[in-house]
């Protein structure tokens, strides 16, 4: 018995890129393309009927921004996952996206393999981010108070995994760095979330940096 494909919609105003992303999803096992839209208005109108599992969302759209689109849809459909896929790296857009309800933020320049890896991580319960984006998020927490006792509950291996996450590494990169499997990395991350009482890697890194400052 095969698993049901995870349904994906794309919101991207550039025709060539929208088609390239759509083709990437169609060619990836385990995923199904269910809609592609060139602006927020079309997305807000059609996505409720499609109700995809996740949406790849651009930010710079011709009418309302991708961030506004996420705000509108996430408030009505909190179960839909949103992954920002954009060219913007400035802090305001990053944090506005996360505040709006996006679960991850990656750059278009990362390429198809990274985007698919980010989707895999998204559905595994993670918050995928490009390395440069993760570093900006990490830097924003640099003023946190030290001494979080929850982090002390982690095993040495779990803390090593969390240290890699704090450097902005994605699951495959963590696995390569620590010479363990991606499945083992996912298990460690799950245990980290449970021990720290958090739901995302941003929150986990937040606590970690609070301890190590």
N, C-alpha and C positions, 0 to 999 in steps of 0.2 A: 504494500500500500504506500503510495507516494504522498508526501506532504503537500498540502494546498499551497500554491504559490502566494507570495506576499505581494499585494497589489500596490502599485506605485503611480502617483501622478507627478507631473513636472510642470512648474510654472517658470517660464523663461521667455523673454521678449525677443531674443535673437533667433531667427528662424533656423540658421545652420546649427547653432549650438543645441537648440531644443530638439532638433531631429537627431543629432549625434547622441545626446543623452537618452532619447527614446530608444534608439537602436541599441545602445549599451544595455539598457534594461531588458529589452527583448532577447538579447543574446546571452543573458546571465541566468543560469539555472536557479530556480527557486523564486524568481521574481516575474511579475506580470505587469506590463504597461496597461493602464486603464484610462489615461487621459493626459493630454499635454495642452497647456494654455499659454497665451502670449501676454496676458495682463491679469491684474488682480481681479478686475470686474468679472471676467469670464470664469476665473477660478472660484470666486465666491459664489457664483451662480451655479456652477456645475458640480463642484466637489461634494457638496452635501448629498447629492443623488448617487454619486459614485462611491462615496465613503471609502477611500483607499486606506490601506494600513499606514502609509507614509507618503509625504510630499517632499520632493526636492524643490526648494524655493529660492529663486533669485531675489535680490533686494531691489536693484534699480529697475523698476518697471515703469511703463509710460504713464500710468494714471496713479493709483494708490501704490505705495511701496510694498515690497514683499513683507516687511515687518508689519505694516497695517493689515495685510492679508492674513498673516498668522494670528494677529490679535483677534480679528473677526471670526475666523474659523475655529481657533482653539477654544474660544469661549463657548462655542456651541457644540463642538465635537472634541472633547478633551482626550479621547482615546486615539485620535490621529496623531502620528508622530511627524514632526517637521524638522527637516535637515536643511539648513541654509547652505546654498551652493553659490558662491559669489566671488567677485574680484576684490571686494572691499576688506581691508584689514584694520580700519580705524576703530578705536575703542568704543566710540558712541554706538556705532552700528552693531558691534559684537554684543555689547551688553543690552542694547535695546532689543536685539533678536532673542537673547536668552530670557530676558524679562517678559517678552511677548509670549513665550511658551515654546520656543524652538529647543530641541533636545541636542542639537549639534550644530557645528559651524565649520564648513570646510571651504577651501579655495578651489575655484575652477582649474587653476593652474596645477593642482595636484595630479590631475589626470584621471582617466577612467578606472584604473585599478584601485586607486585610493578611494575614489567615490564609492565603488562597490564594497570595498572593505569597510568604509564608514557606514554604509547601509547595514552590512552584516553586524557591525558593532552596535548600531542603533537598535536592531531587533533583539540583540542579546542583552539589552538593558543598559547599555553604555551611553556615554555622551561624546561621540567622536568629534575631534577637532584637529585641524591642521596643526602641525608643530608650532608654527609661528603664532597661530591664534592662541593655542594653549599657553604659550609663554607669556602672552599679554594678560591672559586670565590669571595666571600664576602671579605675575608682577603686581596685579591689582590687590592681591591678598598679602603683600609684603609687610603691611603694617599691623597684621593681626597679633593679638597678645599671645605670648608663649605659654606652653605648659598644658596641652590638652591631654587629660588622663586617658581618654579613649584610645588614642594612638598607641599608648603603651601596651594595649592588649594584643596588638598585632604580633605575629610570629616574625622571625627574621626574614623569611622568604616573602611574607605578605608586605613587610615594610620595604623590601627591595623592589617589589612590584609597584608599590605606591610611589616610591622614589622615581621610578621610570615614568609613571604617569605624570608626576609633577614636572618632568622635563619635557612633556608634550609628546611622548611616544605613544603610538597606537599599539593595539594588542599584538600584531605580528612583530613589530619592532621590539616590544617588551620580551616576547618569546625568544627572538634572536639574541637579544642582549643577555638574557639570563640562561640561554640554552635549555629552554623548556618548551613544551608544546603550547599551541594557542589554547587548547582545551584546558590545560593546567592554569594558564594565565586567567582564563574566564572564571575558573573555580576560585582562584585566589582573590579576584576582584569581587566576586560574590561574597566571600567571607569577609573581605575588607568592608564592604557596604554594611553587612550585618553587624560587625563589631563596632563600627563607627556610627551606626544608626543613620545612614545617609542613603540616598537613592541615585546619586550621580557622581561621576568622577570629579566634577567641579567642587562639590561639597566635600568629597574625600580629600582632595588636594588642599582645600581651604583649611581643614583641621590639621593636616600634616604640616603645612607651613606655619600654622599657629604654634605648633609644638617646637619647630626647629628654628624659629627666628632668633 
